[in-house]
Amino acid sequence: MIQFNRFDFRATWQSDALMPAYWGSALRGGLGKWLRQTSCILRTRGCDGCAVRASCAYGFIFETENIQSDRERGNINARPHPIVVELPFPCDFSTNKGMSFDFSILLMDRANEFFHHVLFSIVKLGQEDGIGARARQGYGRFQVDSVRCGEEVVYDRKSAEIKKPSAVRKLNLQEMSTERKNEDAMGRDKLEVGFETPFRAKYKGRFSRKVPFHLLIRTALRRISSLETAYGQGEPDLDYSGLIKAAEEVKTVREELQWAEVPRFSSRQKSKMMIGGPVGTVTYQGEDVCRFLPFLKYCEDVHLGKQTFFGLGKIRVIPE
């Protein structure tokens, strides 16, 4: 069981912006720069060996440590980032001065304690740096007008007051499994899944352009296992091999996917690159397909695959 909250931001462009079709990577990069500036008290070059890393917003959210040698925490290489940036794909809202736009940030586990740091960093990013092309020439400036957590307003620019959410949501795989039994009673043998942002998952060493059901489930189980190991009660007691075998029996009956590329600038590598994956919908059919609903519902909230921090791998189970 993992604590998490989704914070919905409403912002307004203070200058025209020149943005790509999807800019989750740019938002992530700007957040990282300001979060480090606002939370690093020792001003060290790196986080390795830092005495206050555990209590640092930047250290906890961005610099996830390798935990491969920690056998008690399960079979994962490193702690996954406890944050997901969410933007629509493509970002079809106006980027003209005076126009409003929305985005969301999902925080998991102790990252919720650093919401104030995250919000302040986003505010400073909009005021000082801007975002997108030609930001140094004054493009892409924005102000954060409000932030909601569910129906609750936790920040309003006019009052400048930041409130702590009154409730924290919880990801509970066991409860989702109980709800799944009701789905089984309906006798469903079909499942439609929408891939709302590029889904990046490797199969046999290559990023797959198609999403067979077993690849979707393999990726979902990997995501769930790593998050629960790092932030929950430990790796779930699941029959992984049995689940994969059952998933391989589920067939694709309709596929409407297209490959989509999104830009990314790596500040560490000082280079631009394109990262892509399939988007669209796939309908699956199988006698035992409903047993996988809890895993997919779980990943609706936290995304799955690679580059989830940027907002990639957003899926949605489409009701019949």
C-alpha positions as CSV (number, residue, x, y, z in Angstrom):
1,M,0.0,0.0,0.0
2,I,1.5,3.3,-1.1
3,Q,0.4,6.8,-0.2
4,F,0.1,9.2,-3.2
5,N,-1.6,12.4,-4.3
6,R,-2.2,14.0,-7.6
7,F,-1.8,17.8,-7.7
8,D,-3.6,19.5,-10.6
9,F,-1.9,22.8,-11.6
10,R,-3.7,25.7,-13.4
11,A,-1.3,28.2,-14.9
12,T,-1.3,31.2,-17.3
13,W,1.3,32.2,-19.9
14,Q,2.9,35.5,-19.1
15,S,4.6,35.6,-22.5
16,D,4.1,33.6,-25.7
17,A,5.6,30.2,-25.6
18,L,7.3,28.0,-28.3
19,M,6.5,24.5,-27.1
20,P,6.9,21.0,-28.7
21,A,3.9,18.7,-29.0
22,Y,4.8,17.2,-25.6
23,W,7.0,18.8,-23.0
24,G,7.0,16.6,-20.0
25,S,10.8,16.3,-20.2
26,A,11.2,20.1,-20.2
27,L,9.0,20.4,-17.2
28,R,10.9,17.7,-15.4
29,G,14.2,19.3,-16.2
30,G,13.1,22.8,-15.0
31,L,11.7,21.3,-11.8
32,G,14.9,19.5,-11.1
33,K,17.0,22.6,-11.5
34,W,15.0,24.7,-9.1
35,L,14.3,21.9,-6.7
36,R,18.0,21.4,-6.3
37,Q,18.6,25.2,-5.8
38,T,15.8,25.5,-3.2
39,S,16.5,22.3,-1.2
40,C,20.3,21.7,-1.3
41,I,21.7,23.3,1.8
42,L,25.3,22.0,1.5
43,R,25.7,23.1,-2.2
44,T,27.7,19.9,-2.9
45,R,28.5,18.8,-6.5
46,G,26.6,15.5,-6.1
47,C,24.2,13.7,-3.8
48,D,26.4,10.6,-3.2
49,G,27.6,10.6,0.4
50,C,25.6,13.7,1.3
51,A,24.8,13.7,5.1
52,V,21.3,15.2,4.6
53,R,20.3,13.4,1.5
54,A,17.5,11.5,3.2
55,S,15.8,14.7,4.3
56,C,16.4,16.6,1.0
57,A,13.5,17.1,-1.4
58,Y,15.8,17.0,-4.5
59,G,17.8,14.0,-3.2
60,F,14.7,12.0,-2.4
61,I,12.7,12.8,-5.6
62,F,15.5,13.0,-8.2
63,E,18.6,11.1,-7.1
64,T,17.2,7.7,-6.5
65,E,19.8,5.4,-5.1
66,N,20.9,2.0,-6.3
67,I,19.5,-0.7,-4.0
68,Q,20.5,-3.8,-5.9
69,S,22.5,-5.2,-3.1
70,D,19.6,-4.9,-0.6
71,R,18.1,-8.4,-0.9
72,E,15.4,-7.7,1.6
73,R,13.9,-5.0,-0.6
74,G,13.4,-7.4,-3.6
75,N,14.8,-7.8,-7.1
76,I,15.0,-4.2,-8.3
77,N,18.1,-2.3,-9.4
78,A,17.2,1.2,-8.1
79,R,14.5,3.0,-6.3
80,P,12.0,4.3,-8.8
81,H,11.3,8.0,-8.9
82,P,8.4,8.8,-6.6
83,I,6.9,11.4,-9.0
84,V,5.1,11.5,-12.3
85,V,4.5,14.6,-14.5
86,E,1.2,14.5,-16.4
87,L,0.4,16.4,-19.5
88,P,-2.1,15.7,-22.3
89,F,-0.6,14.2,-25.5
90,P,-0.3,16.0,-27.7
91,C,-0.3,19.3,-25.7
92,D,-3.0,21.0,-27.8
93,F,-3.7,23.9,-25.5
94,S,-2.9,27.5,-26.6
95,T,0.6,28.8,-25.9
96,N,-0.2,32.5,-26.4
97,K,0.3,35.1,-23.7
98,G,-2.7,35.3,-21.4
99,M,-4.0,31.8,-22.1
100,S,-4.4,29.2,-19.3
101,F,-3.1,25.6,-19.3
102,D,-3.2,22.6,-17.0
103,F,-0.8,19.9,-15.9
104,S,-0.6,17.5,-13.0
105,I,2.1,16.1,-10.8
106,L,1.7,12.8,-8.9
107,L,3.8,12.4,-5.7
108,M,4.3,9.1,-4.0
109,D,5.3,8.2,-0.4
110,R,7.5,10.8,1.3
111,A,7.5,13.0,-1.8
112,N,4.2,14.3,-0.6
113,E,6.1,15.9,2.4
114,F,8.0,17.9,-0.2
115,F,5.0,19.3,-2.0
116,H,5.9,22.8,-0.8
117,H,9.3,22.5,-2.4
118,V,7.9,21.2,-5.6
119,L,5.3,24.0,-5.9
120,F,7.9,26.7,-5.1
121,S,10.2,25.2,-7.7
122,I,7.5,25.3,-10.4
123,V,6.6,28.9,-9.5
124,K,10.3,29.9,-9.8
125,L,10.6,28.1,-13.1
126,G,7.7,30.0,-14.5
127,Q,8.9,33.4,-13.2
128,E,12.6,33.2,-13.7
129,D,13.5,30.7,-16.5
130,G,10.4,30.0,-18.5
131,I,10.1,26.9,-20.6
132,G,10.4,25.9,-24.2
133,A,12.4,27.3,-27.1
134,R,13.9,30.8,-26.9
135,A,13.2,30.9,-23.1
136,R,16.4,33.0,-22.7
137,Q,14.8,35.6,-24.9
138,G,11.7,35.9,-22.6
139,Y,9.5,33.3,-24.1
140,G,7.6,30.7,-22.1
141,R,7.1,32.6,-18.9
142,F,4.1,31.5,-16.8
143,Q,2.5,31.9,-13.4
144,V,0.9,29.3,-11.3
145,D,-2.7,30.4,-10.5
146,S,-3.9,27.5,-8.4
147,V,-3.3,23.9,-7.4
148,R,-6.0,21.4,-6.5
149,C,-5.7,18.0,-4.8
150,G,-8.9,16.3,-5.7
151,E,-11.7,18.8,-5.0
152,E,-9.5,20.7,-2.4
153,V,-7.7,23.9,-3.3
154,V,-4.2,23.6,-1.7
155,Y,-2.7,26.7,-3.3
156,D,-4.1,30.0,-4.7
157,R,-1.9,32.7,-6.1
158,K,-4.0,35.5,-4.7
159,S,-3.6,34.4,-1.1
160,A,-0.2,32.8,-1.6
161,E,-1.2,30.2,1.0
162,I,-0.1,26.7,0.7
163,K,-2.2,24.1,2.4
164,K,-1.5,20.5,3.2
165,P,-4.0,18.1,1.7
166,S,-6.5,16.9,4.2
167,A,-6.4,13.4,2.9
168,V,-3.8,11.2,1.2
169,R,-4.9,8.6,-1.4
170,K,-3.6,5.0,-1.2
171,L,-2.6,2.5,-3.9
172,N,-3.8,-0.8,-2.5
173,L,-3.4,-3.8,-4.8
174,Q,-5.3,-6.1,-2.4
175,E,-8.4,-3.9,-2.5
176,M,-8.2,-3.7,-6.2
177,S,-8.1,-7.5,-6.4
178,T,-11.3,-7.6,-4.3
179,E,-13.0,-5.2,-6.7
180,R,-11.9,-7.4,-9.6
181,K,-14.0,-10.3,-8.3
182,N,-17.1,-8.3,-9.1
183,E,-15.8,-7.8,-12.7
184,D,-15.3,-11.6,-13.0
185,A,-19.0,-12.1,-12.1
186,M,-19.9,-10.0,-15.1
187,G,-18.3,-12.6,-17.4
188,R,-16.2,-10.2,-19.4
189,D,-13.7,-11.7,-21.8
190,K,-12.7,-8.5,-23.6
191,L,-10.6,-5.6,-22.4
192,E,-9.8,-2.4,-24.2
193,V,-6.7,-0.4,-23.1
194,G,-5.9,3.2,-24.3
195,F,-2.2,4.3,-24.4
196,E,-2.6,8.0,-23.9
197,T,1.1,8.9,-24.0
198,P,3.9,6.9,-25.7
199,F,4.4,3.5,-24.1
200,R,8.1,2.6,-24.0
201,A,8.8,-1.1,-23.2
202,K,11.5,-3.3,-24.5
203,Y,10.9,-6.9,-25.7
204,K,13.8,-9.0,-26.7
205,G,16.1,-6.1,-26.5
206,R,14.1,-3.6,-28.6
207,F,11.4,-1.1,-28.0
208,S,8.2,-2.7,-29.2
209,R,5.9,-1.0,-31.7
210,K,3.1,-3.3,-30.8
211,V,1.7,-4.1,-27.4
212,P,0.9,-7.8,-27.0
213,F,-0.9,-8.5,-23.8
214,H,1.9,-10.4,-22.2
215,L,4.3,-7.4,-22.8
216,L,1.7,-5.1,-21.1
217,I,1.4,-7.3,-18.1
218,R,5.2,-7.9,-17.8
219,T,5.7,-4.2,-17.8
220,A,2.8,-3.6,-15.3
221,L,4.2,-6.3,-12.9
222,R,7.6,-4.8,-13.1
223,R,6.3,-1.3,-12.2
224,I,4.2,-2.6,-9.4
225,S,7.0,-4.7,-8.0
226,S,9.5,-1.9,-8.0
227,L,7.1,0.7,-6.4
228,E,5.8,-1.7,-3.7
229,T,9.4,-2.8,-2.9
230,A,10.6,0.8,-2.6
231,Y,7.6,2.5,-1.0
232,G,5.1,-0.1,0.1
233,Q,5.2,-3.2,2.2
234,G,7.7,-5.1,0.1
235,E,7.5,-7.0,-3.1
236,P,3.9,-8.5,-3.6
237,D,3.5,-12.2,-3.2
238,L,2.4,-12.9,-6.7
239,D,2.8,-15.9,-9.0
240,Y,4.7,-14.0,-11.6
241,S,5.5,-16.9,-13.9
242,G,1.9,-18.1,-13.8
243,L,0.6,-14.6,-14.5
244,I,2.9,-14.2,-17.5
245,K,1.9,-17.6,-18.8
246,A,-1.8,-16.7,-18.5
247,A,-1.2,-13.4,-20.2
248,E,0.4,-15.1,-23.2
249,E,-3.0,-16.8,-23.8
250,V,-4.8,-13.5,-24.2
251,K,-5.1,-12.4,-27.8
252,T,-5.1,-9.0,-29.5
253,V,-8.4,-8.7,-31.5
254,R,-8.2,-5.1,-32.5
255,E,-5.2,-2.7,-32.6
256,E,-5.2,1.0,-33.5
257,L,-1.7,2.2,-32.6
258,Q,0.7,4.6,-34.1
259,W,4.3,5.4,-33.2
260,A,4.8,8.8,-31.7
261,E,8.0,10.6,-30.9
262,V,8.6,13.2,-28.1
263,P,11.6,15.4,-27.7
264,R,14.0,15.3,-24.8
265,F,17.0,17.4,-23.9
266,S,19.5,15.7,-21.6
267,S,21.3,18.2,-19.5
268,R,23.9,15.6,-18.4
269,Q,24.6,14.5,-22.0
270,K,24.1,18.1,-23.4
271,S,22.2,16.7,-26.3
272,K,18.8,16.5,-27.8
273,M,17.1,13.2,-28.5
274,M,13.8,11.7,-29.5
275,I,12.0,9.1,-27.4
276,G,9.0,7.4,-28.7
277,G,6.5,4.7,-28.4
278,P,3.0,3.6,-29.5
279,V,-0.2,5.5,-28.7
280,G,-3.7,4.5,-29.4
281,T,-6.0,1.7,-28.3
282,V,-5.8,-2.1,-28.2
283,T,-8.6,-4.6,-27.5
284,Y,-7.6,-7.9,-25.9
285,Q,-9.7,-11.0,-25.6
286,G,-9.2,-14.0,-23.3
287,E,-11.1,-16.3,-21.0
288,D,-9.1,-15.1,-18.0
289,V,-8.5,-11.5,-19.0
290,C,-10.4,-10.0,-16.0
291,R,-7.8,-11.3,-13.5
292,F,-5.4,-8.7,-14.8
293,L,-7.6,-5.7,-14.1
294,P,-6.1,-4.9,-10.7
295,F,-2.6,-4.6,-12.2
296,L,-3.8,-2.3,-15.0
297,K,-6.0,-0.2,-12.7
298,Y,-3.0,0.2,-10.4
299,C,-0.9,1.4,-13.4
300,E,-3.6,3.8,-14.5
301,D,-2.5,6.0,-11.6
302,V,1.3,5.5,-11.7
303,H,2.0,4.9,-15.5
304,L,4.2,2.1,-16.6
305,G,7.2,1.5,-18.9
306,K,10.2,3.8,-19.3
307,Q,10.3,7.5,-18.7
308,T,7.2,7.6,-16.4
309,F,8.7,10.6,-14.7
310,F,8.2,12.5,-18.0
311,G,4.6,11.3,-18.1
312,L,5.1,8.6,-20.6
313,G,3.3,5.3,-20.3
314,K,-0.1,6.7,-19.3
315,I,-2.8,4.0,-19.8
316,R,-6.5,3.9,-19.3
317,V,-8.8,0.9,-19.1
318,I,-11.7,1.8,-21.4
319,P,-15.1,0.7,-20.0
320,E,-17.4,-1.2,-22.4
